[in-house]
Amino acid sequence: MSEYHYVFMRPGQPREQLISDISFACGANLKPVDSEFVDYAANLGHAAVEVEFSHEYEKSYGIPFEEYDSLLSIRDFDSDLVRQESLARRIFGNLASLERYALLLVLDLQVQLDAKGPADGGGGRQGESAGA
């Protein structure tokens, strides 16, 4: 089974701003998707990014998923985890630079890699890790 990187985001509203910001962070325009779970997506050449405006994940491995509205999935088409993590960290950093969102970067919904909050102090602490 493939491992993916995820960026959980709060707030998830307004949706138009969120999609615009994620498009900026990815360097590609996200398009609406007619899917049960995925709301917007983009093909970045070697990887896909997919946005869900809501999710049903709850606290797991000490990670408070329920505190975040939306999530962005990053998956490398060749399952190259090094390249996928590099892309995920770049997107995460671009979103963090906007200082609009509380963000959580996780690997495979099991390992917290990073967390950032907006300038007002919301969100988690950078580098906080959750044990398995």
C-alpha positions as CSV (number, residue, x, y, z in Angstrom):
1,M,0.0,0.0,0.0
2,S,1.3,3.5,-0.9
3,E,2.1,6.1,1.7
4,Y,0.9,9.6,1.1
5,H,1.7,13.0,2.7
6,Y,-1.2,15.1,3.9
7,V,-1.6,18.8,4.9
8,F,-4.5,19.4,7.2
9,M,-5.7,23.0,7.2
10,R,-7.8,25.3,9.4
11,P,-9.8,27.4,8.6
12,G,-11.3,25.7,5.5
13,Q,-13.3,28.8,4.6
14,P,-13.8,30.7,2.5
15,R,-13.4,27.9,0.0
16,E,-12.5,30.1,-2.9
17,Q,-9.6,31.6,-0.9
18,L,-8.4,28.2,0.2
19,I,-8.3,26.8,-3.3
20,S,-6.6,30.0,-4.6
21,D,-4.0,29.7,-1.8
22,I,-3.4,25.9,-2.4
23,S,-3.1,26.6,-6.2
24,F,-0.4,29.2,-5.4
25,A,1.3,26.8,-3.0
26,C,1.4,24.0,-5.6
27,G,2.2,26.2,-8.6
28,A,-0.8,24.8,-10.5
29,N,-4.5,25.6,-10.8
30,L,-6.7,23.2,-9.0
31,K,-9.9,22.1,-10.8
32,P,-13.2,20.9,-9.4
33,V,-13.5,17.1,-9.4
34,D,-16.7,15.1,-9.5
35,S,-15.9,12.6,-6.8
36,E,-17.4,11.4,-3.5
37,F,-14.4,12.5,-1.4
38,V,-12.2,14.8,-3.5
39,D,-13.4,18.3,-4.2
40,Y,-10.5,19.8,-6.2
41,A,-7.4,18.3,-7.7
42,A,-4.4,19.1,-9.9
43,N,-1.8,17.0,-11.8
44,L,1.7,18.3,-11.1
45,G,3.4,16.0,-13.6
46,H,4.9,13.4,-11.3
47,A,2.4,13.8,-8.5
48,A,-1.3,14.6,-7.8
49,V,-2.7,16.9,-5.2
50,E,-6.2,16.5,-4.0
51,V,-8.3,18.7,-1.7
52,E,-11.1,17.6,0.5
53,F,-13.2,20.4,2.1
54,S,-14.1,18.1,5.0
55,H,-12.9,14.8,6.5
56,E,-13.9,12.4,9.2
57,Y,-10.5,11.7,10.7
58,E,-10.3,11.9,14.5
59,K,-7.4,12.0,16.9
60,S,-5.0,9.2,16.1
61,Y,-1.4,8.5,17.1
62,G,-1.7,11.7,19.2
63,I,-2.5,13.8,16.1
64,P,-5.6,16.0,16.5
65,F,-7.0,15.6,13.0
66,E,-10.5,16.7,14.1
67,E,-9.2,20.2,14.8
68,Y,-8.6,20.8,11.1
69,D,-11.4,21.5,8.5
70,S,-9.8,20.5,5.2
71,L,-7.0,18.4,3.9
72,L,-4.7,18.3,1.0
73,S,-3.3,14.9,-0.1
74,I,0.0,14.7,-2.0
75,R,0.8,11.5,-3.8
76,D,3.7,10.7,-6.1
77,F,2.7,8.6,-9.1
78,D,5.9,6.5,-8.8
79,S,5.6,6.1,-5.0
80,D,8.9,8.0,-4.6
81,L,8.6,9.0,-1.0
82,V,11.7,11.2,-1.0
83,R,10.3,13.3,-3.9
84,Q,6.8,13.2,-2.4
85,E,8.0,14.5,1.0
86,S,10.1,17.2,-0.7
87,L,7.0,18.3,-2.6
88,A,4.8,18.1,0.5
89,R,7.2,20.2,2.5
90,R,7.4,22.8,-0.3
91,I,3.6,23.1,-0.5
92,F,3.4,23.2,3.3
93,G,6.0,26.0,3.4
94,N,4.3,28.0,0.7
95,L,1.0,27.8,2.6
96,A,2.7,28.6,5.9
97,S,4.2,31.7,4.3
98,L,0.7,33.1,3.8
99,E,0.1,33.1,7.6
100,R,-3.6,32.5,7.1
101,Y,-3.9,28.9,8.3
102,A,-3.1,26.5,11.1
103,L,-1.4,23.7,9.2
104,L,-0.4,20.1,10.0
105,L,1.9,18.0,7.8
106,V,1.6,14.3,8.3
107,L,2.9,11.1,6.7
108,D,0.4,8.3,6.1
109,L,-1.9,9.6,8.8
110,Q,0.5,8.2,11.4
111,V,3.5,10.6,11.8
112,Q,3.3,14.3,12.3
113,L,6.2,16.0,10.5
114,D,5.4,19.7,11.1
115,A,2.8,22.1,12.3
116,K,2.4,25.8,11.9
117,G,-0.2,28.4,12.9
118,P,-1.1,31.7,11.5
119,A,0.4,34.9,12.8
120,D,-2.3,35.1,15.5
121,G,-0.8,32.1,17.2
122,G,-3.3,29.5,16.2
123,G,-2.2,26.0,15.3
124,G,0.4,23.6,16.7
125,R,4.1,23.9,17.5
126,Q,6.7,23.4,14.7
127,G,8.4,20.1,14.7
128,E,6.0,18.5,17.2
129,S,6.1,14.7,16.6
130,A,3.6,12.1,17.4
131,G,4.7,8.7,18.4
132,A,3.3,5.5,16.9
